[in-house]
């Protein structure tokens, strides 16, 4: 089996197609060229060498510049069997587990990607009934190379403490892509707030633990994605995704069914986000943004990158036709504002 491996999160959510990051996965930039329909209904061809400015913008700038009509990208072999899955620990072990996770992720190879979820145990057959509805901490991951090497890479995690359920096994890569489908069914309200964390210190850990204890919905999660590796080795100027130096991405994912409870769950997420601000950078991951205003979009790119994107927007979409997104207005609109 083959997959794209990318060194940056560009226009996709977290995926197991990587060795230490997100999107079509870390390693090398997969896209090599593409064709786009611009706001003037013209086709623009872009690549690293031709139309390089637009090619730079499209890798991180979202749907602000046109509609993809075709693209080419490099593939890397993976699977068909990988070492992957999730391991569940009791909620009372969360503090020790997060401190272990911080130290462990400083040493893991690029081929291993992982995420921690502070959550509530669902009523599923592989978990004992006595933990259903209780706080749990889950570490999910994938080793995207030789499965036997993956067994060794996961060994420290599997040896930590006393787990409730260990589902990290050799499995088909395609099966892993369906691993969490059941958690994201229809009929729910969702509200995300995210931050980049330059470190996972003791006070930050205590803050998320407190919020976990007071989460009001069993479907709400506090997620910590591990970055680093190939992601941070790409230069800040090489793509429009410039936020590469923080090793952790915090995502506060409030999720609930009853619309009457919206203020309760949104308020919980905002309160945790505000409490984590002293431990975070000034950036945010653009794909975890909701309707949070122009300043948060600017924060996703940083001043230098945002200004460059706005100038390219002026050239390729001066009327801001492509605006139903995390919008980057054309430069002249910025100046008028």
C-alpha positions as CSV (number, residue, x, y, z in Angstrom):
1,X,0.0,0.0,0.0
2,X,1.1,3.5,-0.7
3,X,0.3,6.8,0.9
4,X,1.2,10.5,0.7
5,X,3.6,11.7,3.4
6,X,3.7,15.4,4.1
7,X,5.8,17.4,6.4
8,X,3.0,19.9,7.2
9,X,-0.6,20.2,8.1
10,X,-2.1,21.6,4.9
11,X,-5.9,21.6,4.4
12,X,-6.7,18.4,6.2
13,X,-7.4,17.2,9.7
14,X,-5.3,14.8,11.8
15,X,-4.6,11.6,9.9
16,X,-2.7,8.4,10.7
17,X,-1.0,8.6,7.3
18,X,2.1,10.0,8.9
19,X,5.1,9.4,11.0
20,X,4.9,12.3,13.4
21,X,2.3,14.9,12.4
22,X,-0.9,15.5,10.5
23,X,-2.6,15.7,7.2
24,X,-1.4,13.4,4.4
25,X,1.4,12.9,6.9
26,X,4.9,14.0,7.8
27,X,8.0,13.1,6.0
28,X,8.4,15.1,2.9
29,X,6.2,17.6,1.1
30,X,4.0,15.3,-1.1
31,X,2.5,17.8,-3.5
32,X,4.8,18.5,-6.5
33,X,2.4,20.3,-8.9
34,X,-1.2,21.1,-9.4
35,X,-3.8,22.9,-11.6
36,X,-6.3,25.4,-10.1
37,X,-9.4,27.3,-11.3
38,X,-9.0,30.9,-10.2
39,X,-11.6,33.5,-9.5
40,X,-11.2,34.8,-13.1
41,X,-12.2,31.3,-14.3
42,X,-8.6,30.8,-15.6
43,X,-6.6,27.6,-15.0
44,X,-3.4,28.2,-13.2
45,X,-0.7,25.5,-13.2
46,X,1.7,25.6,-10.2
47,X,4.7,23.7,-9.1
48,X,7.8,24.1,-7.1
49,X,9.5,25.7,-10.1
50,X,6.6,27.2,-12.1
51,X,4.0,29.5,-10.4
52,X,6.0,29.0,-7.2
53,X,4.3,31.8,-5.3
54,X,0.8,30.3,-5.7
55,X,2.2,26.9,-5.0
56,X,3.6,28.2,-1.8
57,X,0.3,29.8,-0.8
58,X,-1.8,26.7,-1.6
59,X,0.2,24.6,0.8
60,X,-1.3,26.0,4.0
61,X,-3.5,28.8,2.7
62,X,-6.7,26.8,2.6
63,X,-9.3,27.4,-0.1
64,X,-8.5,31.1,-0.4
65,X,-7.0,31.0,-3.9
66,X,-9.0,28.7,-6.2
67,X,-10.4,25.3,-6.8
68,X,-8.2,22.3,-7.3
69,X,-8.8,20.6,-10.6
70,X,-5.8,18.2,-10.5
71,X,-2.6,17.6,-8.6
72,X,0.4,15.3,-8.5
73,X,2.2,14.2,-5.3
74,X,4.8,11.7,-4.2
75,X,3.9,8.4,-2.6
76,X,5.7,6.4,0.0
77,X,5.0,2.7,0.8
78,X,3.2,1.9,4.0
79,X,1.7,-1.3,5.4
80,X,-0.4,-3.2,4.4
81,X,0.2,-4.1,8.1
82,X,1.1,-1.4,10.7
83,X,1.6,-1.3,14.5
84,X,-1.2,0.9,15.6
85,X,-4.3,1.4,17.8
86,X,-5.1,2.8,21.2
87,X,-4.4,2.1,24.9
88,X,-6.7,3.1,27.7
89,X,-5.7,4.1,31.2
90,X,-7.9,5.1,34.2
91,X,-8.5,8.8,34.7
92,X,-6.6,8.9,38.0
93,X,-3.4,8.0,36.1
94,X,-3.7,11.0,33.7
95,X,-1.2,13.2,35.5
96,X,1.5,10.6,35.6
97,X,0.7,9.5,32.1
98,X,1.0,13.0,30.6
99,X,4.3,13.5,32.3
100,X,5.5,10.2,30.9
101,X,4.1,11.1,27.5
102,X,6.0,14.4,27.5
103,X,9.3,12.6,28.1
104,X,8.5,9.7,25.8
105,X,7.6,11.8,22.8
106,X,11.0,13.6,23.1
107,X,12.6,10.3,22.1
108,X,10.2,8.6,19.6
109,X,11.2,8.1,16.0
110,X,9.6,10.1,13.2
111,X,7.7,7.0,12.1
112,X,5.6,7.1,15.2
113,X,2.7,9.6,15.5
114,X,0.4,9.8,18.5
115,X,-2.3,11.7,20.3
116,X,-3.6,11.8,23.9
117,X,-7.3,12.1,24.6
118,X,-8.6,13.0,28.0
119,X,-12.1,11.6,27.7
120,X,-15.0,9.6,29.2
121,X,-15.0,5.8,28.7
122,X,-17.8,4.8,26.3
123,X,-20.0,1.8,26.8
124,X,-18.1,-0.5,24.4
125,X,-17.4,-4.3,24.7
126,X,-13.6,-4.0,24.9
127,X,-13.8,-1.9,28.1
128,X,-15.0,-3.3,31.5
129,X,-18.5,-2.3,32.5
130,X,-17.2,-0.8,35.7
131,X,-15.3,1.9,33.8
132,X,-18.1,2.9,31.5
133,X,-18.9,6.6,32.0
134,X,-15.8,7.3,34.0
135,X,-12.8,9.5,33.2
136,X,-10.1,7.8,31.1
137,X,-7.0,8.8,29.3
138,X,-6.3,7.3,25.9
139,X,-3.1,7.3,23.8
140,X,-3.6,6.5,20.2
141,X,-0.8,6.0,17.7
142,X,0.6,4.5,14.5
143,X,4.1,3.4,13.5
144,X,4.2,3.9,9.8
145,X,7.2,1.6,9.0
146,X,8.2,-2.0,9.8
147,X,5.6,-3.4,12.2
148,X,8.2,-5.2,14.2
149,X,10.1,-2.0,14.8
150,X,6.7,-0.5,15.8
151,X,6.3,-3.0,18.5
152,X,9.6,-1.9,20.0
153,X,8.7,1.8,19.6
154,X,5.5,1.4,21.5
155,X,7.0,-0.8,24.2
156,X,7.6,2.0,26.8
157,X,4.0,3.1,26.5
158,X,2.6,-0.4,26.8
159,X,4.8,-0.9,29.9
160,X,3.5,2.2,31.6
161,X,1.3,1.7,34.7
162,X,-1.8,-0.5,34.5
163,X,-3.9,-0.1,31.4
164,X,-7.6,-0.8,31.2
165,X,-7.4,-2.0,27.6
166,X,-4.5,-2.3,25.2
167,X,-5.6,-2.2,21.6
168,X,-2.2,-1.4,20.1
169,X,-1.6,-4.3,17.8
170,X,-0.6,-5.2,14.3
171,X,-3.5,-4.3,12.0
172,X,-4.2,-3.4,8.4
173,X,-3.4,0.2,7.6
174,X,-6.9,0.5,6.0
175,X,-8.5,-0.7,9.2
176,X,-6.8,2.1,11.1
177,X,-8.4,4.7,8.9
178,X,-11.8,3.6,10.3
179,X,-10.6,3.3,13.9
180,X,-12.5,6.3,15.3
181,X,-15.4,6.6,12.8
182,X,-17.9,5.6,15.5
183,X,-17.0,8.6,17.6
184,X,-18.1,11.1,15.1
185,X,-21.6,10.2,14.1
186,X,-24.3,12.8,13.1
187,X,-26.7,14.6,15.5
188,X,-24.1,16.4,17.7
189,X,-23.0,19.9,18.3
190,X,-19.2,20.6,18.3
191,X,-17.1,23.5,19.4
192,X,-13.3,23.5,19.1
193,X,-10.6,25.8,20.6
194,X,-7.0,25.1,20.0
195,X,-3.5,26.3,20.8
196,X,0.1,25.4,20.1
197,X,2.1,24.4,23.2
198,X,5.9,24.9,23.3
199,X,6.2,22.6,26.2
200,X,4.0,20.4,28.5
201,X,4.9,21.7,32.0
202,X,3.5,20.8,35.3
203,X,1.1,23.8,35.6
204,X,-0.2,23.1,32.1
205,X,-0.8,19.5,32.9
206,X,-2.7,20.4,36.1
207,X,-4.9,22.8,34.2
208,X,-6.1,20.3,31.7
209,X,-6.6,17.7,34.4
210,X,-8.8,20.1,36.3
211,X,-10.8,20.8,33.2
212,X,-11.1,17.1,32.4
213,X,-12.7,16.5,35.8
214,X,-15.3,19.2,35.2
215,X,-16.2,18.3,31.5
216,X,-20.0,18.4,31.3
217,X,-20.4,16.0,28.4
218,X,-19.3,12.4,28.0
219,X,-18.5,13.1,24.4
220,X,-16.1,16.0,25.1
221,X,-12.4,15.4,24.7
222,X,-9.2,17.3,25.5
223,X,-6.7,16.3,22.9
224,X,-2.9,16.7,22.8
225,X,-1.3,15.9,19.4
226,X,2.4,15.3,19.2
227,X,4.2,17.2,16.4
228,X,8.0,17.7,16.0
229,X,9.9,15.3,13.7
230,X,9.7,16.1,10.0
231,X,7.2,18.8,10.6
232,X,9.6,21.1,12.4
233,X,12.4,20.4,10.0
234,X,10.7,22.2,7.1
235,X,11.7,25.9,7.0
236,X,9.2,28.5,8.1
237,X,9.4,30.2,4.7
238,X,9.0,27.0,2.6
239,X,5.2,26.8,2.8
240,X,2.3,29.0,4.0
241,X,2.0,26.7,7.1
242,X,4.5,28.6,9.3
243,X,3.7,27.3,12.8
244,X,6.1,24.4,12.9
245,X,8.2,24.8,16.1
246,X,5.7,23.8,18.8
247,X,5.9,20.1,19.8
248,X,2.2,19.8,20.9
249,X,-1.1,20.9,19.6
250,X,-3.9,21.3,22.1
251,X,-7.4,20.8,20.8
252,X,-10.4,21.3,23.2
253,X,-13.2,19.4,21.5
254,X,-16.6,20.1,23.2
255,X,-19.3,17.8,21.8
256,X,-22.9,17.5,23.0
257,X,-26.4,16.6,21.8
258,X,-28.9,18.9,23.4
259,X,-28.8,22.4,21.9
260,X,-30.2,23.8,25.2
261,X,-26.8,23.0,26.7
262,X,-24.8,25.0,24.1
263,X,-23.7,27.8,26.4
264,X,-22.6,25.3,29.1
265,X,-20.2,23.4,26.8
266,X,-19.0,26.4,24.8
267,X,-18.3,28.2,28.1
268,X,-16.3,25.2,29.4
269,X,-14.2,25.1,26.3
270,X,-13.5,28.8,26.3
271,X,-12.6,28.8,30.0
272,X,-10.1,26.0,29.5
273,X,-8.6,27.8,26.4
274,X,-8.2,31.0,28.4
275,X,-6.6,29.1,31.3
276,X,-4.1,27.5,28.9
277,X,-3.1,30.8,27.3
278,X,-0.1,31.4,29.6
279,X,1.3,28.1,28.4
280,X,0.7,28.5,24.7
281,X,2.2,30.3,21.8
282,X,0.4,33.2,20.0
283,X,-0.6,30.8,17.2
284,X,-3.4,28.5,16.4
285,X,-3.9,25.5,14.0
286,X,-6.1,26.9,11.2
287,X,-8.0,23.6,10.6
288,X,-9.2,23.7,14.2
289,X,-10.6,27.2,13.9
290,X,-14.3,27.9,14.0
291,X,-15.9,31.3,13.5
292,X,-13.5,33.1,15.7
293,X,-12.8,36.3,13.8
294,X,-10.1,37.7,11.7
295,X,-7.5,38.1,14.4
296,X,-7.5,34.3,15.1
297,X,-7.0,33.7,11.3
298,X,-4.0,36.0,11.4
299,X,-2.7,34.2,14.4
300,X,-2.8,30.9,12.5
301,X,-0.2,32.3,10.0
302,X,1.7,35.0,11.9
303,X,2.2,38.6,10.6
304,X,4.8,37.9,7.9
305,X,3.1,34.9,6.3
306,X,-0.4,36.5,6.5
307,X,0.8,39.7,4.8
308,X,2.4,37.6,2.0
309,X,-0.8,35.6,1.6
310,X,-2.9,38.7,1.5
311,X,-0.8,40.1,-1.3
312,X,-1.1,36.9,-3.3
313,X,-4.9,37.0,-2.6
314,X,-5.0,40.5,-4.2
315,X,-3.3,39.1,-7.3
316,X,-5.3,35.8,-7.7
317,X,-8.7,36.7,-6.1
318,X,-9.0,40.5,-5.8
319,X,-12.8,40.3,-5.3
320,X,-12.5,37.8,-2.5
321,X,-14.7,35.3,-4.3
322,X,-13.3,32.4,-2.3
323,X,-14.3,33.7,1.2
324,X,-16.4,30.9,2.7
325,X,-13.4,29.7,4.7
326,X,-10.9,30.9,7.2
327,X,-10.6,34.0,5.1
328,X,-7.5,35.9,4.0
329,X,-8.9,39.2,2.5
330,X,-7.0,40.7,-0.4
331,X,-4.3,43.2,0.6
332,X,-6.2,46.3,-0.5
333,X,-9.1,45.3,1.6
334,X,-6.8,45.0,4.6
335,X,-5.4,48.5,4.0
336,X,-8.9,50.0,3.6
337,X,-9.9,48.4,6.9
